[in-house]
Each structure stands twice: as C-alpha cells, then as structure tokens.
C-alpha cells in the first residue's frame, strides 16, 4: 500500500510541472506608453490710454495715465494728447488698429474746410508706423471715423513685459483762425453737442487670416452680429 501511494504523488507532481511549462510558453510580450495633450486658451489683450492733462492740455507730472481728458479750447493753443495702445504680455500675434471718431462733422467742415483731416492738426504722427486705412462718414450721427493700422503685427507670447506701441500722435493744435462763432460751435455753446474726439483700439489674432484686410473684415463681421 505504501508503495502505490508514493508513486501517485510523484506522478501528480510531474503533471503539475508540465502544466507550468506550457503556460510559460504562451505569455505575451507587452509594453505601454502614454501621450497626454494639454490645451490652454490663447488670448489677445490690449489697453488704450493717454496722458493725464489739465484743461489746457498740459500734462500733469507723475499722474497715472487715463481713459480721457476734458479740454478748454483756445485758438492757436496746442494740447497734449497721446493715445497709446499697449499689448499685454502673453497675447497671440495680432493686428492692431485705432479708430478716431469726431462728432459735429458738419460744423467741423464749415470751420476747417470740406477736406478736413485730423492728421493735419496733430504732432507726433508717423504715417509709416500708424498707416491711414480710410474713413467712414455717418450722416445720421454727423460723425467721421478715421482708421489707422499699426504697420506690423505684434507678438507678445514670449515677452517678459507688456509691449507699448508708439502713440498715434502726441499733440493737437486748434488753429488760430477759428473765430468766436467757430468756438461756439466746437464748445456746444450754440446748443449743439460739444466737440468730442473718441479713440478706440482694436486687436485681432493674425493666425488663420491671409492679411490685415481679411482680418479686419472678419472683425467687422463679428462686431455686427
């Protein structure tokens, strides 16, 4: 009896070893790696401001820059006004422009002539840097808007500081030949609106557009929705 029992144990052990050997031959060779895609949001961000001045257009020392000023008009006087665009660091490469809108167009033309152009009355404007790109008159609002485009794109993605562009212009002068009647029209004393010069800055990404014309056409289409 003892002999048979011992032989059975040996046989089972051998069978177990054979099974292990067979499983080992069908194991797969495997490897794994992972690519993780991280998405961040691009941005285009600008700021528009000008020097803080008193009513005679004299810059106030050490004052913060502001979003607008009020002026007392005096014929022949020159006023500091320097609308400046700053492109914030991290902004995508972009086209930049400024729109200058002047109200009371009918009176302006009566005073300065039908060929009135604001750049004829300013200092510090470089037309190779801020390139004139046309004008639009709005008869119903009695305004005219002039477009000036920065001569190149601005890429602020890799810069350490914000990118401040040259001012559109630095000063404007009220011609000395403006008479009392003209001053009344410009100042609103004749019952009409006071003269206002509104400057608006725009930026739009360069990517996906063939050129500036296509980019600004897309901008206008988006704004009109």
FIVOTI-54307 format. One line per 4 residues: for each residue x, z, y of N, C-alpha, C. Coordinates in steps of 0.02 Angstrom, whole numbers, plus 50000, padded with zeros to 5 digits. Last residue first. Example, Ala and Ser with C-alpha at 12.3 -4.5 7.8 and 13.67 -1.06 7.14 Angstrom:
residues 2
50642:50354:49888:50684:50357:49947:50645:50394:50002 | 50660:50390:49716:50615:50390:49775:50660:50390:49835
//
This chain:
residues 225
48865:48227:54566:48816:48245:54514:48776:48306:54533 | 48965:48206:54655:48898:48182:54673:48844:48200:54622 | 49082:48247:54596:49055:48288:54651:48983:48268:54668 | 49105:48142:54506:49090:48209:54480:49058:48252:54534
49131:48037:54594:49075:48032:54547:49055:48100:54520 | 49247:48084:54657:49185:48074:54696:49124:48071:54650 | 49334:48083:54546:49320:48145:54582:49255:48139:54621 | 49339:47948:54515:49311:47995:54466:49293:48061:54499
49404:47906:54629:49338:47879:54614:49302:47925:54564 | 49525:47971:54614:49480:47993:54668:49410:47964:54660 | 49577:47900:54502:49567:47973:54500:49517:47996:54553 | 49586:47770:54547:49542:47785:54491:49527:47860:54488
49681:47788:54649:49615:47761:54663:49565:47778:54608 | 49795:47834:54581:49759:47879:54625:49689:47853:54641 | 49786:47770:54410:49817:47779:54475:49774:47824:54518 | 49736:47795:54282:49784:47742:54292:49822:47750:54357
49715:47957:54209:49698:47908:54260:49755:47858:54271 | 49760:48049:54117:49704:48007:54097:49685:47955:54149 | 49834:48161:54234:49827:48138:54165:49760:48104:54154 | 49819:48216:54359:49845:48148:54353:49830:48119:54284
49681:48313:54423:49734:48301:54374:49755:48228:54373 | 49657:48336:54596:49630:48314:54532:49688:48297:54486 | 49614:48421:54746:49664:48406:54695:49628:48384:54632 | 49583:48433:54922:49561:48417:54854:49622:48406:54809
49538:48519:55071:49590:48497:55025:49561:48486:54956 | 49468:48485:55228:49456:48505:55159:49512:48477:55116 | 49438:48530:55394:49488:48502:55347:49474:48530:55277 | 49345:48495:55534:49344:48527:55469:49393:48492:55423
49322:48527:55695:49367:48488:55653:49371:48525:55587 | 49188:48521:55810:49219:48553:55752:49264:48503:55716 | 49113:48550:55965:49159:48509:55927:49189:48550:55870 | 48947:48617:55960:49017:48623:55981:49061:48580:55936
48800:48517:55976:48844:48559:55937:48914:48560:55967 | 48721:48514:56141:48737:48487:56075:48784:48534:56038 | 48711:48565:56267:48657:48579:56220:48668:48550:56151 | 48821:48552:56340:48767:48504:56354:48709:48512:56306
48914:48637:56289:48878:48660:56348:48821:48613:56367 | 48994:48599:56186:48924:48615:56170:48885:48639:56229 | 49121:48556:56210:49112:48628:56202:49040:48648:56185 | 49108:48418:56226:49150:48444:56172:49138:48518:56158
49025:48409:56339:49004:48381:56275:49043:48411:56217 | 49104:48471:56435:49038:48499:56419:49012:48472:56353 | 49212:48385:56439:49221:48453:56414:49155:48485:56394 | 49151:48274:56500:49177:48269:56432:49187:48337:56401
49124:48327:56625:49069:48305:56583:49091:48300:56510 | 49255:48351:56671:49209:48407:56661:49150:48388:56616 | 49364:48238:56575:49336:48268:56635:49287:48324:56618 | 49518:48201:56506:49450:48224:56490:49422:48261:56550
49648:48171:56532:49597:48132:56568:49526:48153:56551 | 49731:48244:56450:49719:48269:56518:49665:48233:56555 | 49681:48268:56279:49706:48226:56334:49686:48252:56403 | 49729:48399:56183:49670:48372:56217:49694:48332:56277
49829:48390:56040:49827:48393:56113:49761:48364:56138 | 49887:48484:55898:49845:48431:55928:49841:48444:56003 | 50013:48510:55770:49982:48524:55834:49933:48468:55853 | 50048:48471:55640:50067:48538:55664:50033:48559:55729
49976:48399:55492:50004:48393:55559:50016:48464:55584 | 49984:48437:55358:49958:48371:55376:49980:48352:55446 | 50137:48518:55307:50073:48518:55342:50050:48447:55357 | 50208:48493:55144:50212:48489:55217:50142:48488:55248
50156:48613:55016:50169:48546:55041:50178:48545:55117 | 50218:48733:54910:50186:48723:54976:50206:48655:55003 | 50195:48789:54755:50225:48732:54789:50187:48719:54854 | 50240:48952:54691:50191:48903:54715:50225:48848:54755
50382:48967:54578:50344:48986:54637:50291:48933:54651 | 50437:48912:54466:50435:48985:54470:50391:49009:54527 | 50366:48774:54373:50399:48803:54432:50391:48879:54432 | 50302:48698:54278:50363:48733:54258:50398:48767:54316
50187:48643:54338:50183:48676:54273:50243:48720:54258 | 50164:48570:54451:50183:48641:54460:50182:48679:54394 | 50181:48419:54521:50181:48450:54455:50207:48522:54462 | 50098:48304:54619:50133:48368:54620:50125:48401:54552
50121:48130:54665:50088:48184:54628:50130:48248:54634 | 50139:48072:54836:50158:48075:54766:50118:48130:54731 | 50086:48077:54964:50117:48015:54941:50137:48015:54868 | 49921:48135:54987:49991:48152:54980:50026:48095:54942
49805:48051:55091:49829:48066:55024:49903:48083:55024 | 49670:48074:55195:49743:48070:55194:49766:48093:55125 | 49524:48011:55272:49556:48032:55210:49632:48022:55215 | 49405:48065:55389:49466:48028:55377:49500:48056:55314
49240:48052:55437:49286:48086:55393:49345:48040:55377 | 49129:48082:55570:49175:48035:55539:49224:48076:55497 | 48954:48108:55610:49022:48131:55593:49063:48071:55569 | 48814:48110:55621:48855:48097:55680:48927:48122:55669
48731:48113:55515:48762:48177:55533:48804:48172:55596 | 48694:47979:55515:48641:48030:55516:48669:48099:55535 | 48815:47911:55506:48775:47905:55567:48723:47961:55571 | 48966:47941:55454:48898:47960:55433:48854:47963:55496
49106:47845:55409:49063:47870:55462:48994:47885:55433 | 49260:47866:55334:49189:47856:55320:49149:47886:55378 | 49421:47788:55311:49375:47834:55345:49303:47816:55327 | 49587:47779:55233:49521:47755:55255:49480:47808:55288
49703:47843:55203:49670:47805:55150:49599:47786:55169 | 49866:47881:55263:49795:47870:55278:49763:47824:55226 | 49974:47993:55180:49958:47922:55191:49884:47913:55206 | 50087:48099:55215:50014:48101:55209:49988:48033:55230
50210:48029:55216:50200:48088:55174:50126:48098:55161 | 50206:47930:55305:50236:47913:55241:50229:47971:55191 | 50156:47984:55421:50111:47941:55382:50141:47915:55317 | 50167:48141:55473:50211:48089:55445:50169:48046:55399
50130:48236:55614:50102:48199:55558:50151:48144:55537 | 50175:48302:55727:50199:48325:55662:50170:48289:55602 | 50029:48303:55830:50101:48302:55822:50118:48324:55751 | 49885:48203:55878:49918:48258:55844:49994:48248:55845
49813:48096:55919:49812:48154:55962:49846:48215:55931 | 49808:47997:55826:49837:47980:55891:49842:48039:55938 | 49739:48046:55720:49812:48048:55716:49846:48028:55781 | 49605:48020:55748:49631:48087:55761:49708:48089:55761
49554:47879:55838:49585:47902:55775:49618:47969:55788 | 49439:47774:55919:49466:47842:55911:49494:47853:55841 | 49389:47657:55967:49442:47652:55917:49475:47720:55904 | 49303:47685:56070:49273:47668:56005:49324:47664:55949
49354:47828:56168:49353:47757:56151:49329:47745:56081 | 49342:47960:56206:49408:47936:56187:49411:47861:56170 | 49205:47974:56246:49260:48006:56284:49327:47972:56271 | 49130:47904:56156:49116:47895:56227:49174:47921:56270
49177:47957:56037:49192:47887:56053:49180:47872:56127 | 49124:48086:56048:49197:48076:56041:49216:48005:56061 | 48987:48063:56049:49020:48089:56110:49095:48078:56107 | 48975:48018:55916:48951:47977:55973:48985:47998:56037
49022:48125:55838:49060:48062:55841:49039:48020:55900 | 49003:48263:55810:48990:48235:55877:49025:48168:55888 | 49142:48311:55700:49072:48301:55718:49065:48271:55788 | 49260:48260:55583:49249:48277:55653:49176:48263:55670
49358:48299:55442:49292:48280:55467:49282:48305:55539 | 49481:48253:55338:49472:48282:55405:49406:48255:55432 | 49539:48290:55179:49488:48255:55217:49478:48291:55283 | 49686:48270:55082:49649:48309:55132:49599:48263:55167
49743:48271:54910:49722:48238:54972:49691:48289:55019 | 49842:48245:54764:49819:48290:54817:49797:48249:54877 | 49851:48235:54587:49847:48200:54651:49817:48249:54702 | 49956:48335:54477:49893:48318:54511:49904:48272:54571
50002:48422:54333:50022:48369:54381:49958:48338:54410 | 49928:48587:54329:49946:48523:54299:49966:48473:54354 | 49994:48742:54388:49945:48687:54393:49973:48624:54361 | 50093:48835:54390:50056:48828:54328:50005:48772:54329
50071:48885:54560:50115:48875:54501:50073:48876:54437 | 49962:48796:54668:49980:48857:54634:50022:48843:54571 | 50001:48711:54812:49982:48701:54741:50007:48762:54702 | 49939:48719:54972:49986:48749:54925:49959:48739:54855
49921:48628:55121:49900:48637:55052:49957:48668:55012 | 49882:48661:55288:49934:48657:55237:49905:48671:55169 | 49857:48624:55457:49826:48629:55391:49875:48614:55335 | 49900:48681:55593:49943:48653:55541:49911:48660:55471
49897:48689:55761:49851:48683:55705:49889:48647:55650 | 49921:48739:55925:49949:48741:55857:49892:48736:55807 | 49883:48629:56060:49865:48686:56018:49899:48682:55950 | 49905:48584:56230:49924:48573:56160:49913:48636:56119
49807:48520:56366:49838:48576:56330:49852:48557:56257 | 49737:48423:56432:49810:48419:56435:49845:48473:56395 | 49597:48528:56463:49627:48461:56466:49703:48464:56472 | 49558:48651:56349:49584:48641:56417:49618:48573:56418
49450:48744:56247:49477:48678:56265:49496:48674:56338 | 49488:48872:56143:49459:48859:56210:49491:48795:56235 | 49454:48882:55968:49496:48862:56023:49456:48856:56088 | 49467:48972:55817:49424:48951:55872:49468:48938:55933
49513:48932:55645:49525:48961:55711:49473:48936:55761 | 49530:48964:55467:49503:48929:55525:49518:48966:55589 | 49589:49036:55367:49549:48980:55347:49519:48942:55406 | 49763:49088:55396:49690:49096:55397:49656:49032:55375
49909:49191:55369:49877:49126:55379:49802:49132:55366 | 49944:49343:55458:49931:49306:55396:49899:49239:55413 | 50064:49357:55591:49995:49360:55566:49990:49321:55500 | 50186:49352:55654:50180:49395:55595:50109:49399:55567
50117:49299:55809:50175:49316:55769:50157:49364:55712 | 50000:49175:55824:50007:49247:55827:50064:49269:55781 | 50020:49025:55916:50024:49060:55852:50036:49134:55862 | 49901:48968:56027:49968:48997:56022:49971:49039:55958
49776:48917:56058:49816:48884:56008:49888:48908:56003 | 49699:48991:56139:49737:48937:56171:49785:48903:56122 | 49649:49090:56060:49602:49039:56082:49636:48980:56118 | 49785:49111:55939:49736:49136:55987:49694:49078:56012
49801:49080:55760:49818:49069:55830:49766:49102:55875 | 49873:49071:55602:49826:49109:55643:49847:49103:55716 | 49898:48916:55517:49924:48973:55556:49869:49006:55596 | 49794:48884:55372:49830:48864:55432:49853:48926:55469
49761:48825:55202:49757:48873:55258:49794:48845:55318 | 49713:48805:55038:49719:48771:55102:49712:48823:55157 | 49770:48797:54870:49747:48839:54926:49759:48799:54990 | 49729:48744:54702:49762:48737:54766:49733:48787:54816
49746:48708:54533:49726:48760:54581:49765:48751:54646 | 49706:48662:54377:49728:48633:54440:49702:48679:54494 | 49753:48698:54208:49718:48713:54270:49747:48671:54326 | 49723:48706:54028:49759:48683:54087:49719:48698:54150
49713:48832:53909:49675:48791:53956:49719:48772:54015 | 49785:48820:53744:49774:48855:53808:49739:48806:53855 | 49785:48835:53570:49762:48795:53627:49754:48840:53688 | 49889:48824:53431:49863:48868:53483:49845:48826:53544
49893:48798:53261:49887:48764:53325:49854:48811:53375 | 50002:48835:53133:49949:48864:53174:49949:48829:53242 | 50039:48786:52973:50048:48767:53043:49989:48794:53082 | 50115:48857:52828:50057:48853:52873:50079:48830:52942
50149:48837:52652:50172:48845:52721:50112:48834:52766 | 50193:48865:52481:50142:48865:52534:50175:48873:52602 | 50211:48812:52311:50240:48833:52374:50187:48828:52428 | 50234:48815:52129:50194:48812:52191:50234:48834:52251
50227:48761:51967:50274:48773:52021:50235:48765:52087 | 50125:48838:51841:50136:48787:51892:50189:48809:51942 | 50144:48865:51663:50142:48893:51730:50159:48839:51782 | 50158:48822:51532:50108:48789:51573:50101:48820:51642
50254:48902:51465:50269:48830:51474:50218:48794:51518 | 50198:49027:51451:50253:49017:51497:50268:48944:51510 | 50109:49010:51346:50085:49020:51415:50140:49008:51467 | 50200:49004:51236:50158:48946:51253:50132:48952:51325
50255:49133:51234:50298:49075:51245:50258:49014:51266 | 50144:49208:51201:50179:49217:51265:50222:49158:51281 | 50120:49164:51071:50071:49154:51124:50102:49160:51193 | 50233:49210:51001:50220:49138:51006:50171:49123:51063
50214:49347:51009:50272:49316:51042:50263:49241:51051 | 50102:49361:50928:50099:49379:50999:50156:49347:51038 | 50151:49328:50801:50098:49287:50832:50094:49300:50907 | 50238:49434:50780:50264:49366:50785:50214:49321:50819
50148:49537:50769:50198:49538:50822:50226:49469:50833 | 50081:49504:50653:50045:49506:50717:50093:49504:50775 | 50183:49519:50557:50151:49454:50568:50115:49452:50635 | 50212:49655:50562:50264:49606:50579:50233:49538:50594
50093:49707:50514:50117:49723:50582:50169:49672:50604 | 50094:49662:50383:50041:49642:50430:50062:49653:50502 | 50200:49731:50323:50204:49658:50330:50152:49632:50380 | 50151:49861:50320:50210:49845:50361:50215:49770:50373
50050:49849:50228:50034:49868:50297:50092:49850:50344 | 50118:49820:50108:50072:49772:50138:50058:49787:50211 | 50189:49942:50086:50224:49879:50095:50180:49827:50129 | 50094:50039:50064:50137:50044:50123:50172:49978:50138
50041:50000:49940:50000:50000:50000:50043:50000:50063
//
